[in-house]
Amino acid sequence: MKTEKELLEAYDFVAPFFEGLARVEKDNRWFHIHPDGRPAYEERFDFACSFSEGRAFIKKNGKWFHIRPNGSRVR
């Protein structure tokens, strides 16, 4: 597990962890990370909300939708 200081050095913004993942921003792109700092998935978004009940609200290309912790879209 990375320390808070290490995470803040690696990313421009780090939110608190919810459901095992934290939303982060790096170079104006948002995604979620594990406590060790590894990205939870490859895709990057215009904005990401924290996870709640197994979903996070995401914005990409002007559209909002939900994703699962692995980054797949909820249909």
Backbone as XML, in Angstrom:
<?xml version="1.0"?>
<chain id="A" units="angstrom">
  <residue number="1" name="MET">
    <atom name="N" x="0.845" y="-1.178" z="0.000"/>
    <atom name="CA" x="0.000" y="0.000" z="0.000"/>
    <atom name="C" x="0.891" y="1.242" z="0.000"/>
  </residue>
  <residue number="2" name="LYS">
    <atom name="N" x="0.572" y="2.170" z="-0.897"/>
    <atom name="CA" x="1.335" y="3.413" z="-0.962"/>
    <atom name="C" x="0.843" y="4.361" z="0.128"/>
  </residue>
  <residue number="3" name="THR">
    <atom name="N" x="1.738" y="5.196" z="0.579"/>
    <atom name="CA" x="1.361" y="6.195" z="1.573"/>
    <atom name="C" x="0.593" y="7.326" z="0.884"/>
  </residue>
  <residue number="4" name="GLU">
    <atom name="N" x="-0.109" y="8.106" z="1.676"/>
    <atom name="CA" x="-0.845" y="9.250" z="1.129"/>
    <atom name="C" x="0.117" y="10.195" z="0.417"/>
  </residue>
  <residue number="5" name="LYS">
    <atom name="N" x="1.291" y="10.406" z="0.986"/>
    <atom name="CA" x="2.283" y="11.289" z="0.376"/>
    <atom name="C" x="2.717" y="10.760" z="-0.994"/>
  </residue>
  <residue number="6" name="GLU">
    <atom name="N" x="2.971" y="9.455" z="-1.084"/>
    <atom name="CA" x="3.383" y="8.860" z="-2.366"/>
    <atom name="C" x="2.290" y="8.999" z="-3.420"/>
  </residue>
  <residue number="7" name="LEU">
    <atom name="N" x="1.043" y="8.795" z="-3.021"/>
    <atom name="CA" x="-0.071" y="8.946" z="-3.971"/>
    <atom name="C" x="-0.202" y="10.391" z="-4.427"/>
  </residue>
  <residue number="8" name="LEU">
    <atom name="N" x="-0.070" y="11.334" z="-3.495"/>
    <atom name="CA" x="-0.189" y="12.751" z="-3.853"/>
    <atom name="C" x="0.958" y="13.198" z="-4.751"/>
  </residue>
  <residue number="9" name="GLU">
    <atom name="N" x="2.107" y="12.559" z="-4.638"/>
    <atom name="CA" x="3.229" y="12.876" z="-5.528"/>
    <atom name="C" x="3.016" y="12.298" z="-6.926"/>
  </residue>
  <residue number="10" name="ALA">
    <atom name="N" x="2.295" y="11.190" z="-7.016"/>
    <atom name="CA" x="2.096" y="10.511" z="-8.305"/>
    <atom name="C" x="0.934" y="11.088" z="-9.109"/>
  </residue>
  <residue number="11" name="TYR">
    <atom name="N" x="-0.043" y="11.683" z="-8.431"/>
    <atom name="CA" x="-1.255" y="12.166" z="-9.102"/>
    <atom name="C" x="-1.508" y="13.625" z="-8.754"/>
  </residue>
  <residue number="12" name="ASP">
    <atom name="N" x="-2.244" y="14.327" z="-9.615"/>
    <atom name="CA" x="-2.570" y="15.730" z="-9.376"/>
    <atom name="C" x="-3.648" y="15.886" z="-8.305"/>
  </residue>
  <residue number="13" name="PHE">
    <atom name="N" x="-4.524" y="14.902" z="-8.179"/>
    <atom name="CA" x="-5.596" y="14.907" z="-7.177"/>
    <atom name="C" x="-5.872" y="13.467" z="-6.779"/>
  </residue>
  <residue number="14" name="VAL">
    <atom name="N" x="-6.073" y="13.236" z="-5.488"/>
    <atom name="CA" x="-6.429" y="11.916" z="-4.977"/>
    <atom name="C" x="-7.576" y="12.077" z="-3.992"/>
  </residue>
  <residue number="15" name="ALA">
    <atom name="N" x="-8.706" y="11.417" z="-4.272"/>
    <atom name="CA" x="-9.866" y="11.436" z="-3.376"/>
    <atom name="C" x="-9.736" y="10.281" z="-2.388"/>
  </residue>
  <residue number="16" name="PRO">
    <atom name="N" x="-10.536" y="10.293" z="-1.331"/>
    <atom name="CA" x="-10.515" y="9.162" z="-0.389"/>
    <atom name="C" x="-10.949" y="7.854" z="-1.060"/>
  </residue>
  <residue number="17" name="PHE">
    <atom name="N" x="-10.521" y="6.762" z="-0.466"/>
    <atom name="CA" x="-10.889" y="5.439" z="-0.978"/>
    <atom name="C" x="-12.310" y="5.089" z="-0.548"/>
  </residue>
  <residue number="18" name="PHE">
    <atom name="N" x="-13.092" y="4.600" z="-1.510"/>
    <atom name="CA" x="-14.431" y="4.069" z="-1.272"/>
    <atom name="C" x="-14.514" y="2.735" z="-1.979"/>
  </residue>
  <residue number="19" name="GLU">
    <atom name="N" x="-14.991" y="1.740" z="-1.268"/>
    <atom name="CA" x="-15.122" y="0.395" z="-1.843"/>
    <atom name="C" x="-13.804" y="-0.097" z="-2.433"/>
  </residue>
  <residue number="20" name="GLY">
    <atom name="N" x="-12.693" y="0.265" z="-1.785"/>
    <atom name="CA" x="-11.383" y="-0.236" z="-2.183"/>
    <atom name="C" x="-10.686" y="0.513" z="-3.296"/>
  </residue>
  <residue number="21" name="LEU">
    <atom name="N" x="-11.325" y="1.552" z="-3.853"/>
    <atom name="CA" x="-10.722" y="2.321" z="-4.947"/>
    <atom name="C" x="-10.828" y="3.814" z="-4.663"/>
  </residue>
  <residue number="22" name="ALA">
    <atom name="N" x="-9.855" y="4.569" z="-5.151"/>
    <atom name="CA" x="-9.889" y="6.026" z="-5.036"/>
    <atom name="C" x="-9.928" y="6.617" z="-6.436"/>
  </residue>
  <residue number="23" name="ARG">
    <atom name="N" x="-10.660" y="7.690" z="-6.582"/>
    <atom name="CA" x="-10.638" y="8.387" z="-7.872"/>
    <atom name="C" x="-9.457" y="9.344" z="-7.847"/>
  </residue>
  <residue number="24" name="VAL">
    <atom name="N" x="-8.774" y="9.422" z="-8.976"/>
    <atom name="CA" x="-7.608" y="10.285" z="-9.096"/>
    <atom name="C" x="-7.665" y="11.050" z="-10.411"/>
  </residue>
  <residue number="25" name="GLU">
    <atom name="N" x="-6.901" y="12.142" z="-10.442"/>
    <atom name="CA" x="-6.795" y="12.942" z="-11.657"/>
    <atom name="C" x="-5.319" y="13.131" z="-11.957"/>
  </residue>
  <residue number="26" name="LYS">
    <atom name="N" x="-4.964" y="12.937" z="-13.202"/>
    <atom name="CA" x="-3.593" y="13.141" z="-13.671"/>
    <atom name="C" x="-3.676" y="13.723" z="-15.074"/>
  </residue>
  <residue number="27" name="ASP">
    <atom name="N" x="-3.105" y="14.910" z="-15.254"/>
    <atom name="CA" x="-3.100" y="15.573" z="-16.559"/>
    <atom name="C" x="-4.507" y="15.736" z="-17.123"/>
  </residue>
  <residue number="28" name="ASN">
    <atom name="N" x="-5.444" y="16.148" z="-16.271"/>
    <atom name="CA" x="-6.845" y="16.400" z="-16.642"/>
    <atom name="C" x="-7.603" y="15.148" z="-17.073"/>
  </residue>
  <residue number="29" name="ARG">
    <atom name="N" x="-7.127" y="13.985" z="-16.723"/>
    <atom name="CA" x="-7.809" y="12.714" z="-17.023"/>
    <atom name="C" x="-8.076" y="12.017" z="-15.696"/>
  </residue>
  <residue number="30" name="TRP">
    <atom name="N" x="-9.271" y="11.445" z="-15.563"/>
    <atom name="CA" x="-9.701" y="10.818" z="-14.312"/>
    <atom name="C" x="-9.815" y="9.311" z="-14.461"/>
  </residue>
  <residue number="31" name="PHE">
    <atom name="N" x="-9.508" y="8.610" z="-13.357"/>
    <atom name="CA" x="-9.644" y="7.156" z="-13.298"/>
    <atom name="C" x="-9.569" y="6.733" z="-11.838"/>
  </residue>
  <residue number="32" name="HIS">
    <atom name="N" x="-9.605" y="5.452" z="-11.576"/>
    <atom name="CA" x="-9.570" y="4.931" z="-10.208"/>
    <atom name="C" x="-8.325" y="4.089" z="-10.000"/>
  </residue>
  <residue number="33" name="ILE">
    <atom name="N" x="-7.839" y="4.101" z="-8.744"/>
    <atom name="CA" x="-6.646" y="3.325" z="-8.404"/>
    <atom name="C" x="-6.906" y="2.421" z="-7.205"/>
  </residue>
  <residue number="34" name="HIS">
    <atom name="N" x="-6.071" y="1.392" z="-7.094"/>
    <atom name="CA" x="-6.041" y="0.519" z="-5.931"/>
    <atom name="C" x="-5.172" y="1.183" z="-4.858"/>
  </residue>
  <residue number="35" name="PRO">
    <atom name="N" x="-5.233" y="0.721" z="-3.607"/>
    <atom name="CA" x="-4.410" y="1.311" z="-2.542"/>
    <atom name="C" x="-2.896" y="1.296" z="-2.815"/>
  </residue>
  <residue number="36" name="ASP">
    <atom name="N" x="-2.436" y="0.370" z="-3.639"/>
    <atom name="CA" x="-1.003" y="0.346" z="-3.960"/>
    <atom name="C" x="-0.640" y="1.303" z="-5.098"/>
  </residue>
  <residue number="37" name="GLY">
    <atom name="N" x="-1.637" y="2.063" z="-5.588"/>
    <atom name="CA" x="-1.398" y="3.057" z="-6.635"/>
    <atom name="C" x="-1.601" y="2.568" z="-8.045"/>
  </residue>
  <residue number="38" name="ARG">
    <atom name="N" x="-1.835" y="1.256" z="-8.223"/>
    <atom name="CA" x="-2.066" y="0.722" z="-9.574"/>
    <atom name="C" x="-3.430" y="1.161" z="-10.092"/>
  </residue>
  <residue number="39" name="PRO">
    <atom name="N" x="-3.518" y="1.560" z="-11.349"/>
    <atom name="CA" x="-4.834" y="1.866" z="-11.930"/>
    <atom name="C" x="-5.728" y="0.627" z="-11.917"/>
  </residue>
  <residue number="40" name="ALA">
    <atom name="N" x="-7.011" y="0.842" z="-11.665"/>
    <atom name="CA" x="-7.975" y="-0.266" z="-11.620"/>
    <atom name="C" x="-8.339" y="-0.734" z="-13.028"/>
  </residue>
  <residue number="41" name="TYR">
    <atom name="N" x="-8.119" y="0.109" z="-14.025"/>
    <atom name="CA" x="-8.452" y="-0.190" z="-15.420"/>
    <atom name="C" x="-7.650" y="0.761" z="-16.307"/>
  </residue>
  <residue number="42" name="GLU">
    <atom name="N" x="-7.672" y="0.526" z="-17.605"/>
    <atom name="CA" x="-6.850" y="1.289" z="-18.533"/>
    <atom name="C" x="-7.480" y="2.605" z="-19.001"/>
  </residue>
  <residue number="43" name="GLU">
    <atom name="N" x="-8.776" y="2.640" z="-19.185"/>
    <atom name="CA" x="-9.453" y="3.804" z="-19.762"/>
    <atom name="C" x="-9.344" y="5.039" z="-18.873"/>
  </residue>
  <residue number="44" name="ARG">
    <atom name="N" x="-9.319" y="6.221" z="-19.499"/>
    <atom name="CA" x="-9.284" y="7.499" z="-18.787"/>
    <atom name="C" x="-10.524" y="8.295" z="-19.163"/>
  </residue>
  <residue number="45" name="PHE">
    <atom name="N" x="-10.987" y="9.134" z="-18.234"/>
    <atom name="CA" x="-12.252" y="9.839" z="-18.407"/>
    <atom name="C" x="-12.093" y="11.340" z="-18.189"/>
  </residue>
  <residue number="46" name="ASP">
    <atom name="N" x="-13.127" y="12.090" z="-18.610"/>
    <atom name="CA" x="-13.148" y="13.536" z="-18.395"/>
    <atom name="C" x="-13.413" y="13.860" z="-16.932"/>
  </residue>
  <residue number="47" name="PHE">
    <atom name="N" x="-14.152" y="12.993" z="-16.248"/>
    <atom name="CA" x="-14.424" y="13.139" z="-14.812"/>
    <atom name="C" x="-14.866" y="11.792" z="-14.264"/>
  </residue>
  <residue number="48" name="ALA">
    <atom name="N" x="-14.558" y="11.538" z="-13.011"/>
    <atom name="CA" x="-14.969" y="10.294" z="-12.353"/>
    <atom name="C" x="-15.430" y="10.599" z="-10.943"/>
  </residue>
  <residue number="49" name="CYS">
    <atom name="N" x="-16.540" y="10.016" z="-10.547"/>
    <atom name="CA" x="-17.024" y="10.100" z="-9.174"/>
    <atom name="C" x="-16.540" y="8.871" z="-8.413"/>
  </residue>
  <residue number="50" name="SER">
    <atom name="N" x="-16.662" y="8.894" z="-7.106"/>
    <atom name="CA" x="-16.260" y="7.757" z="-6.279"/>
    <atom name="C" x="-17.241" y="6.606" z="-6.441"/>
  </residue>
  <residue number="51" name="PHE">
    <atom name="N" x="-16.786" y="5.413" z="-6.105"/>
    <atom name="CA" x="-17.640" y="4.232" z="-6.172"/>
    <atom name="C" x="-18.625" y="4.194" z="-5.019"/>
  </residue>
  <residue number="52" name="SER">
    <atom name="N" x="-19.820" y="3.737" z="-5.312"/>
    <atom name="CA" x="-20.874" y="3.520" z="-4.332"/>
    <atom name="C" x="-21.743" y="2.388" z="-4.849"/>
  </residue>
  <residue number="53" name="GLU">
    <atom name="N" x="-21.958" y="1.393" z="-4.013"/>
    <atom name="CA" x="-22.763" y="0.228" z="-4.383"/>
    <atom name="C" x="-22.256" y="-0.436" z="-5.660"/>
  </residue>
  <residue number="54" name="GLY">
    <atom name="N" x="-20.927" y="-0.466" z="-5.816"/>
    <atom name="CA" x="-20.321" y="-1.161" z="-6.947"/>
    <atom name="C" x="-20.321" y="-0.417" z="-8.259"/>
  </residue>
  <residue number="55" name="ARG">
    <atom name="N" x="-20.652" y="0.878" z="-8.232"/>
    <atom name="CA" x="-20.670" y="1.686" z="-9.456"/>
    <atom name="C" x="-20.077" y="3.066" z="-9.212"/>
  </residue>
  <residue number="56" name="ALA">
    <atom name="N" x="-19.529" y="3.643" z="-10.276"/>
    <atom name="CA" x="-19.068" y="5.028" z="-10.236"/>
    <atom name="C" x="-19.661" y="5.753" z="-11.435"/>
  </residue>
  <residue number="57" name="PHE">
    <atom name="N" x="-20.087" y="6.985" z="-11.214"/>
    <atom name="CA" x="-20.630" y="7.826" z="-12.271"/>
    <atom name="C" x="-19.448" y="8.472" z="-12.984"/>
  </residue>
  <residue number="58" name="ILE">
    <atom name="N" x="-19.421" y="8.402" z="-14.316"/>
    <atom name="CA" x="-18.288" y="8.813" z="-15.139"/>
    <atom name="C" x="-18.759" y="9.736" z="-16.256"/>
  </residue>
  <residue number="59" name="LYS">
    <atom name="N" x="-17.889" y="10.674" z="-16.633"/>
    <atom name="CA" x="-18.174" y="11.517" z="-17.798"/>
    <atom name="C" x="-17.065" y="11.320" z="-18.823"/>
  </residue>
  <residue number="60" name="LYS">
    <atom name="N" x="-17.484" y="11.067" z="-20.063"/>
    <atom name="CA" x="-16.524" y="10.964" z="-21.172"/>
    <atom name="C" x="-17.177" y="11.503" z="-22.438"/>
  </residue>
  <residue number="61" name="ASN">
    <atom name="N" x="-16.476" y="12.404" z="-23.110"/>
    <atom name="CA" x="-16.972" y="13.010" z="-24.351"/>
    <atom name="C" x="-18.366" y="13.594" z="-24.182"/>
  </residue>
  <residue number="62" name="GLY">
    <atom name="N" x="-18.601" y="14.247" z="-23.044"/>
    <atom name="CA" x="-19.873" y="14.914" z="-22.790"/>
    <atom name="C" x="-21.011" y="14.000" z="-22.362"/>
  </residue>
  <residue number="63" name="LYS">
    <atom name="N" x="-20.750" y="12.716" z="-22.234"/>
    <atom name="CA" x="-21.794" y="11.764" z="-21.839"/>
    <atom name="C" x="-21.486" y="11.183" z="-20.469"/>
  </residue>
  <residue number="64" name="TRP">
    <atom name="N" x="-22.535" y="11.016" z="-19.664"/>
    <atom name="CA" x="-22.419" y="10.444" z="-18.325"/>
    <atom name="C" x="-22.932" y="9.013" z="-18.328"/>
  </residue>
  <residue number="65" name="PHE">
    <atom name="N" x="-22.250" y="8.138" z="-17.597"/>
    <atom name="CA" x="-22.669" y="6.741" z="-17.466"/>
    <atom name="C" x="-22.005" y="6.147" z="-16.234"/>
  </residue>
  <residue number="66" name="HIS">
    <atom name="N" x="-22.387" y="4.938" z="-15.880"/>
    <atom name="CA" x="-21.791" y="4.237" z="-14.737"/>
    <atom name="C" x="-20.796" y="3.183" z="-15.224"/>
  </residue>
  <residue number="67" name="ILE">
    <atom name="N" x="-19.773" y="2.961" z="-14.388"/>
    <atom name="CA" x="-18.842" y="1.864" z="-14.651"/>
    <atom name="C" x="-18.766" y="0.960" z="-13.417"/>
  </residue>
  <residue number="68" name="ARG">
    <atom name="N" x="-18.266" y="-0.239" z="-13.642"/>
    <atom name="CA" x="-17.956" y="-1.183" z="-12.562"/>
    <atom name="C" x="-16.500" y="-0.966" z="-12.141"/>
  </residue>
  <residue number="69" name="PRO">
    <atom name="N" x="-16.074" y="-1.565" z="-11.033"/>
    <atom name="CA" x="-14.677" y="-1.374" z="-10.587"/>
    <atom name="C" x="-13.610" y="-1.796" z="-11.605"/>
  </residue>
  <residue number="70" name="ASN">
    <atom name="N" x="-13.944" y="-2.666" z="-12.541"/>
    <atom name="CA" x="-12.962" y="-3.060" z="-13.569"/>
    <atom name="C" x="-12.975" y="-2.116" z="-14.773"/>
  </residue>
  <residue number="71" name="GLY">
    <atom name="N" x="-13.817" y="-1.076" z="-14.730"/>
    <atom name="CA" x="-13.885" y="-0.090" z="-15.803"/>
    <atom name="C" x="-14.928" y="-0.369" z="-16.864"/>
  </residue>
  <residue number="72" name="SER">
    <atom name="N" x="-15.576" y="-1.522" z="-16.804"/>
    <atom name="CA" x="-16.606" y="-1.835" z="-17.819"/>
    <atom name="C" x="-17.874" y="-1.039" z="-17.532"/>
  </residue>
  <residue number="73" name="ARG">
    <atom name="N" x="-18.555" y="-0.670" z="-18.589"/>
    <atom name="CA" x="-19.801" y="0.107" z="-18.466"/>
    <atom name="C" x="-20.942" y="-0.738" z="-17.937"/>
  </residue>
  <residue number="74" name="VAL">
    <atom name="N" x="-21.747" y="-0.104" z="-17.108"/>
    <atom name="CA" x="-22.967" y="-0.753" z="-16.628"/>
    <atom name="C" x="-24.020" y="-0.492" z="-17.688"/>
  </residue>
  <residue number="75" name="ARG">
    <atom name="N" x="-24.658" y="-1.546" z="-18.163"/>
    <atom name="CA" x="-25.686" y="-1.413" z="-19.207"/>
    <atom name="C" x="-27.062" y="-1.389" z="-18.606"/>
  </residue>
</chain>
